[in-house]
Amino acid sequence: MDLTVLLVKGLIILVIFAITLGIAAYSTYAERKVAAFLQDRIGPNRAGPWGLMQPLADAGKMFFKEDFIPAQASKWLFILGPCLAMLTALMSSAVIPFGDTIKFDNYAIPVQAIEINIGVLYIFGVVSLGVYGIMVGGWASNNKFSLLGAIRAASQNISYEIALGLSLIAILMMSGSLSLKAIIDEQATFFEWNIFTQPLGFVIFLTCAFAECNRTPFDLPECETELVGGYHTEYSSMKLGFYLFAEYINMFVSSAFISALYFGGFHYPFMNEISQALEKSLGAITGHNVATAIGVVGYFGKIFFFIFFFMWVRWTLPRFRYDQLMNLGWKTFIPLAILNVVLTGAGLLYNFKYATWLIAIVMIVLAVSTMTRTPKREVMPQRTV
């Protein structure tokens, strides 16, 4: 391969890595600002203008805090836990296509770190490994609260990964590929986005993503009211920072994954017409690159919306009880995901992509009828004197 192409590809990889870290860092700032807005407060406003230097201040605080390791902890496993969590979080963004292609001379380079035809399996494999970071850290801490949080995390992640995978099977059936680029290309026009053909799958996938990221209302592994701090109770300094940072990276990757699977990725309405107009006015190569840049901006707009949605839900819904969490995963989402796969297969058999709307319509009708049903008033028996 030409040296110039290798340099451009390496630059794209470095830029994606830097953007991932930057968005994760400023997600901590955004979380506090969104929380302040929803609770009628100001939020961070001391470190820099409008508090924009707060993530750097938090990083400095983490770096210079005392690095404490409990006397009875398994030292090397205690160190390995947060490293695993951070490594798997960073690896998962490698196969996400953030844009179409960049053209120069006779080359067209995709705006993607690594293009593999099993990108979906890669993300699932890496995300599945992430639970080891939590489990190892909780077990190595030699703390009962940490161990309980790690066991909760493992059982929660395993349970919701089943429904997550089943909801994704319907999209794989429709696209016929495990490549994220191919799945995005299948959603070239607005009404071909999978949100219109797989509404139930989207709801299941989004809810399971909350559980996989340990976000409220599924934050049982780090439940402060029950487990002090959960699996990272004994952690301090940058080891604790790695765990917290990995959660925000996972939130960014989940938002990017959801946008790619259900909202067309870097596609946007009238994309082909705008691209053709730009190529006519600016030239083939420059117009194509400008259209690619617009697609990248649009994709990140979708990602930022879902990051905001993660934060919005945190300050809106209360935490589930653990039995409610497991019942929702095993008794509700898994059967619905299987039914979604069956109806998708039946629809594809008759060349009808919108078959799963039948489930959504039935569920909406049942919910409305339940909400509008007037409860019968109980007549209290009269006392006789």
C-alpha positions as CSV (number, residue, x, y, z in Angstrom):
1,M,0.0,0.0,0.0
2,D,1.2,3.5,-0.8
3,L,3.0,5.3,2.1
4,T,0.6,8.3,1.8
5,V,-2.4,6.0,2.3
6,L,-0.8,4.5,5.3
7,L,-0.1,7.9,6.8
8,V,-3.7,9.1,6.2
9,K,-5.0,5.8,7.7
10,G,-2.8,6.2,10.7
11,L,-4.0,9.8,11.1
12,I,-7.6,8.7,11.0
13,I,-6.9,6.1,13.7
14,L,-5.2,8.7,15.9
15,V,-8.0,11.2,15.4
16,I,-10.7,8.7,16.2
17,F,-8.8,7.7,19.4
18,A,-8.4,11.3,20.4
19,I,-12.1,12.1,19.7
20,T,-13.1,9.1,21.8
21,L,-11.1,10.2,24.8
22,G,-12.1,13.9,24.4
23,I,-15.9,13.1,24.2
24,A,-15.6,10.7,27.2
25,A,-13.8,13.4,29.2
26,Y,-16.3,16.2,28.4
27,S,-19.2,13.8,28.9
28,T,-18.4,14.1,32.6
29,Y,-18.7,17.9,32.3
30,A,-21.9,17.5,30.3
31,E,-23.3,15.1,32.8
32,R,-22.9,17.6,35.6
33,K,-24.3,20.4,33.5
34,V,-27.4,18.4,32.4
35,A,-27.9,17.4,36.0
36,A,-27.7,21.0,37.1
37,F,-30.2,22.1,34.4
38,L,-32.7,19.4,35.3
39,Q,-32.4,20.2,39.0
40,D,-32.4,24.0,38.5
41,R,-28.8,24.5,39.5
42,I,-25.7,26.1,37.9
43,G,-23.3,23.2,37.7
44,P,-19.5,23.5,37.3
45,N,-18.5,27.2,36.8
46,R,-15.2,27.7,38.6
47,A,-12.5,25.9,36.5
48,G,-12.2,28.0,33.4
49,P,-15.0,30.0,31.5
50,W,-18.3,28.3,32.1
51,G,-16.5,25.5,33.9
52,L,-15.0,24.1,30.7
53,M,-11.7,23.2,32.4
54,Q,-13.5,21.0,34.9
55,P,-12.6,17.7,33.2
56,L,-8.9,18.7,33.4
57,A,-9.2,19.6,37.0
58,D,-10.9,16.2,37.7
59,A,-8.0,14.4,35.9
60,G,-5.4,16.3,37.9
61,K,-7.2,15.5,41.1
62,M,-7.3,11.8,40.2
63,F,-3.6,11.7,39.2
64,F,-2.4,13.3,42.4
65,K,-4.6,11.5,44.9
66,E,-3.1,8.8,47.1
67,D,-2.9,5.5,45.3
68,F,-4.1,3.1,48.0
69,I,-4.1,-0.7,47.7
70,P,-5.8,-2.7,50.6
71,A,-3.4,-4.9,52.6
72,Q,-5.3,-8.1,51.9
73,A,-6.1,-7.4,48.2
74,S,-4.6,-9.4,45.4
75,K,-2.2,-6.7,44.2
76,W,-1.7,-7.6,40.5
77,L,-5.3,-8.5,39.9
78,F,-6.3,-5.3,41.8
79,I,-4.3,-3.3,39.3
80,L,-5.4,-5.4,36.3
81,G,-9.1,-4.8,36.8
82,P,-9.4,-1.1,35.8
83,C,-6.8,-1.6,33.1
84,L,-9.0,-4.3,31.5
85,A,-12.1,-2.1,31.8
86,M,-10.3,0.8,30.1
87,L,-8.7,-1.4,27.4
88,T,-11.9,-3.1,26.3
89,A,-13.8,0.3,26.3
90,L,-11.2,1.9,24.0
91,M,-11.0,-1.2,21.6
92,S,-14.7,-1.2,20.9
93,S,-14.7,2.0,18.8
94,A,-12.2,0.7,16.3
95,V,-14.7,-0.7,13.8
96,I,-17.3,2.0,13.9
97,P,-17.5,3.9,10.5
98,F,-17.8,7.6,11.4
99,G,-18.1,8.7,7.8
100,D,-18.1,7.6,4.2
101,T,-14.7,8.0,2.4
102,I,-12.0,10.6,2.0
103,K,-10.8,10.9,-1.6
104,F,-7.5,12.2,-2.9
105,D,-5.8,11.4,-6.2
106,N,-7.0,7.8,-7.0
107,Y,-7.5,6.7,-3.4
108,A,-10.7,6.5,-1.3
109,I,-10.1,5.9,2.4
110,P,-13.0,5.1,4.7
111,V,-13.4,7.3,7.9
112,Q,-13.0,4.2,10.0
113,A,-10.1,2.8,12.1
114,I,-10.5,-0.8,11.0
115,E,-12.8,-2.2,8.3
116,I,-13.6,-5.8,9.0
117,N,-16.6,-7.8,7.7
118,I,-17.5,-9.0,11.2
119,G,-17.6,-5.7,13.0
120,V,-20.8,-6.5,14.9
121,L,-19.2,-9.7,16.3
122,Y,-16.0,-7.8,17.2
123,I,-18.0,-5.2,19.2
124,F,-20.0,-7.9,21.0
125,G,-16.8,-9.9,21.8
126,V,-15.0,-6.8,23.2
127,V,-18.0,-5.7,25.2
128,S,-18.3,-9.2,26.6
129,L,-14.7,-9.0,27.8
130,G,-15.4,-5.8,29.6
131,V,-17.2,-7.6,32.4
132,Y,-13.9,-9.3,33.4
133,G,-12.5,-5.9,34.3
134,I,-15.3,-5.3,36.8
135,M,-15.3,-8.9,38.0
136,V,-11.6,-9.1,38.6
137,G,-11.5,-5.7,40.3
138,G,-14.4,-6.6,42.6
139,W,-13.0,-10.0,43.6
140,A,-9.4,-8.8,44.0
141,S,-10.5,-6.0,46.5
142,N,-11.2,-8.5,49.2
143,N,-14.3,-6.5,50.2
144,K,-17.7,-8.1,50.4
145,F,-19.5,-5.0,49.0
146,S,-17.1,-5.0,46.1
147,L,-17.6,-8.7,45.5
148,L,-21.4,-8.3,45.6
149,G,-21.2,-5.4,43.1
150,A,-19.0,-7.5,40.8
151,I,-21.4,-10.5,40.9
152,R,-24.3,-8.1,40.2
153,A,-22.5,-6.7,37.2
154,A,-21.6,-10.1,35.8
155,S,-25.1,-11.5,36.1
156,Q,-26.7,-8.3,34.8
157,N,-24.4,-8.0,31.8
158,I,-24.8,-11.7,30.9
159,S,-28.6,-11.5,31.2
160,Y,-29.0,-8.4,29.1
161,E,-26.5,-9.4,26.5
162,I,-28.8,-12.2,25.5
163,A,-31.7,-9.9,24.7
164,L,-29.2,-7.4,23.1
165,G,-27.9,-10.1,20.7
166,L,-31.4,-11.4,19.9
167,S,-32.7,-7.8,19.1
168,L,-29.7,-7.4,16.8
169,I,-30.3,-10.7,14.9
170,A,-33.4,-9.1,13.2
171,I,-31.2,-6.4,11.7
172,L,-28.6,-9.0,10.6
173,M,-31.4,-10.9,8.9
174,M,-32.5,-7.8,7.0
175,S,-29.0,-6.6,6.0
176,G,-27.4,-10.0,5.4
177,S,-24.1,-8.9,6.8
178,L,-22.1,-8.5,10.0
179,S,-20.3,-5.5,8.7
180,L,-21.3,-2.2,10.3
181,K,-20.4,-0.4,7.0
182,A,-22.8,-2.7,5.1
183,I,-25.6,-2.2,7.7
184,I,-25.2,1.6,7.4
185,D,-25.2,1.4,3.6
186,E,-28.5,-0.5,3.7
187,Q,-30.0,2.6,5.3
188,A,-29.1,5.0,2.5
189,T,-32.5,6.8,2.4
190,F,-34.4,8.2,5.3
191,F,-37.3,5.8,5.4
192,E,-35.0,2.8,5.1
193,W,-33.5,3.6,8.6
194,N,-33.9,0.6,10.8
195,I,-35.8,2.6,13.4
196,F,-38.8,2.5,11.0
197,T,-38.5,-1.3,10.3
198,Q,-37.4,-2.4,13.8
199,P,-39.1,-0.2,16.4
200,L,-39.4,-2.9,19.0
201,G,-35.8,-4.1,18.4
202,F,-34.6,-0.5,18.9
203,V,-36.4,-0.2,22.3
204,I,-35.0,-3.5,23.5
205,F,-31.5,-2.7,22.2
206,L,-31.5,0.8,23.8
207,T,-32.7,-0.5,27.2
208,C,-30.1,-3.3,27.2
209,A,-27.4,-0.7,26.3
210,F,-28.3,1.1,29.5
211,A,-27.9,-2.2,31.4
212,E,-24.6,-3.0,29.7
213,C,-23.2,0.5,30.6
214,N,-24.4,0.1,34.2
215,R,-26.3,3.4,33.8
216,T,-29.3,4.4,35.9
217,P,-31.9,2.8,36.3
218,F,-29.6,-0.2,35.9
219,D,-26.7,0.9,38.1
220,L,-27.1,-2.0,40.5
221,P,-23.3,-2.9,40.4
222,E,-22.3,0.4,41.9
223,C,-25.4,1.1,44.0
224,E,-24.3,3.6,46.6
225,T,-27.3,3.2,48.9
226,E,-26.7,-0.6,49.3
227,L,-23.1,-1.3,48.4
228,V,-21.2,1.9,49.3
229,G,-19.7,2.2,45.9
230,G,-20.0,-1.4,44.5
231,Y,-17.1,-3.0,42.6
232,H,-14.9,0.1,42.9
233,T,-15.4,0.7,46.6
234,E,-11.7,0.1,47.4
235,Y,-10.3,2.0,44.5
236,S,-8.7,5.4,44.5
237,S,-6.6,7.7,42.4
238,M,-6.4,6.9,38.7
239,K,-7.5,3.3,39.1
240,L,-10.9,4.7,40.1
241,G,-10.6,7.2,37.3
242,F,-10.1,4.4,34.8
243,Y,-13.4,2.7,35.9
244,L,-15.3,5.9,35.8
245,F,-13.8,6.9,32.4
246,A,-14.5,3.5,30.9
247,E,-18.2,4.0,31.7
248,Y,-18.3,7.2,29.7
249,I,-16.4,5.7,26.8
250,N,-18.9,2.8,26.8
251,M,-21.7,5.3,26.8
252,F,-20.1,7.0,23.7
253,V,-19.6,3.7,21.9
254,S,-23.1,2.6,22.7
255,S,-24.5,5.8,21.3
256,A,-22.4,5.4,18.2
257,F,-23.5,1.8,17.8
258,I,-27.2,2.6,18.2
259,S,-26.9,5.5,15.7
260,A,-25.2,3.1,13.2
261,L,-27.7,0.3,13.6
262,Y,-31.0,2.2,13.8
263,F,-30.5,5.8,12.6
264,G,-28.5,5.4,9.4
265,G,-25.1,6.2,10.8
266,F,-23.5,9.0,8.8
267,H,-26.5,9.1,6.4
268,Y,-28.9,12.0,6.5
269,P,-32.0,13.0,4.6
270,F,-31.3,14.1,1.0
271,M,-27.7,13.1,1.3
272,N,-27.3,11.9,-2.3
273,E,-28.8,15.1,-3.7
274,I,-26.6,17.3,-1.6
275,S,-23.5,15.2,-2.5
276,Q,-24.3,15.5,-6.2
277,A,-24.8,19.3,-5.9
278,L,-21.5,19.7,-4.0
279,E,-19.6,17.6,-6.6
280,K,-21.0,19.8,-9.4
281,S,-20.1,23.1,-7.7
282,L,-16.8,22.2,-6.0
283,G,-15.5,19.4,-8.2
284,A,-15.7,15.6,-7.8
285,I,-13.1,15.1,-5.1
286,T,-13.6,18.3,-3.0
287,G,-17.4,18.0,-3.2
288,H,-17.3,14.4,-2.1
289,N,-15.0,15.2,0.8
290,V,-17.3,18.1,1.9
291,A,-20.3,15.8,1.7
292,T,-18.4,13.2,3.8
293,A,-17.6,15.9,6.4
294,I,-21.3,16.8,6.6
295,G,-22.1,13.2,7.2
296,V,-19.5,13.0,10.0
297,V,-21.0,16.0,11.7
298,G,-24.5,14.6,11.3
299,Y,-23.4,11.3,12.8
300,F,-21.8,13.0,15.8
301,G,-25.0,15.0,16.2
302,K,-26.9,11.7,16.6
303,I,-24.3,10.4,19.0
304,F,-24.5,13.5,21.2
305,F,-28.3,13.2,21.3
306,F,-28.1,9.7,22.7
307,I,-25.4,10.7,25.2
308,F,-27.8,13.4,26.4
309,F,-30.6,10.8,26.5
310,F,-28.4,8.6,28.8
311,M,-27.9,11.5,31.1
312,W,-31.6,12.6,31.0
313,V,-32.8,9.2,32.0
314,R,-30.3,9.1,34.9
315,W,-32.1,12.1,36.5
316,T,-35.6,11.0,35.6
317,L,-36.1,7.3,36.5
318,P,-35.4,5.6,39.9
319,R,-33.2,2.6,40.3
320,F,-34.8,-0.8,39.8
321,R,-34.8,-3.5,42.6
322,Y,-32.5,-6.4,41.6
323,D,-35.4,-8.8,41.2
324,Q,-37.2,-6.3,38.9
325,L,-34.0,-5.9,36.9
326,M,-33.6,-9.7,36.3
327,N,-37.4,-10.2,35.7
328,L,-37.3,-7.5,33.1
329,G,-34.4,-9.1,31.3
330,W,-35.4,-12.7,31.4
331,K,-39.2,-12.6,31.4
332,T,-39.9,-9.6,29.2
333,F,-37.0,-8.6,26.9
334,I,-35.8,-12.1,25.9
335,P,-39.3,-13.4,24.9
336,L,-40.1,-10.1,23.0
337,A,-36.7,-10.3,21.2
338,I,-37.4,-13.8,20.1
339,L,-40.9,-12.8,18.9
340,N,-39.3,-9.9,17.1
341,V,-36.9,-12.3,15.3
342,V,-39.8,-14.6,14.3
343,L,-41.9,-11.8,12.9
344,T,-39.0,-10.3,11.1
345,G,-38.3,-13.7,9.4
346,A,-42.0,-14.1,8.5
347,G,-42.0,-10.5,7.0
348,L,-38.8,-11.2,5.0
349,L,-40.5,-14.4,3.7
350,Y,-43.2,-12.3,2.1
351,N,-40.9,-9.3,1.3
352,F,-42.5,-7.1,4.0
353,K,-40.0,-5.2,6.2
354,Y,-42.5,-3.7,8.6
355,A,-44.0,-6.9,10.1
356,T,-42.6,-6.1,13.6
357,W,-44.9,-3.0,13.8
358,L,-47.7,-5.6,14.6
359,I,-46.0,-6.2,18.1
360,A,-45.6,-2.4,18.6
361,I,-49.2,-1.7,17.8
362,V,-50.5,-4.4,20.0
363,M,-48.3,-3.2,22.9
364,I,-49.4,0.4,22.5
365,V,-53.1,-0.6,22.4
366,L,-52.7,-2.7,25.6
367,A,-50.9,0.1,27.3
368,V,-53.5,2.7,26.4
369,S,-56.4,0.4,27.4
370,T,-54.7,-0.3,30.7
371,M,-54.1,3.4,31.4
372,T,-57.7,4.5,30.4
373,R,-59.4,1.7,32.3
374,T,-61.4,3.1,35.2
375,P,-60.9,1.1,38.4
376,K,-64.0,-0.1,40.1
377,R,-64.7,1.7,43.3
378,E,-64.9,-0.5,46.4
379,V,-68.1,0.0,48.4
380,M,-67.3,-0.1,52.1
381,P,-69.8,-2.2,54.1
382,Q,-72.0,-0.1,56.3
383,R,-71.7,-0.6,60.0
384,T,-74.9,-1.6,61.8
385,V,-75.6,-0.2,65.2
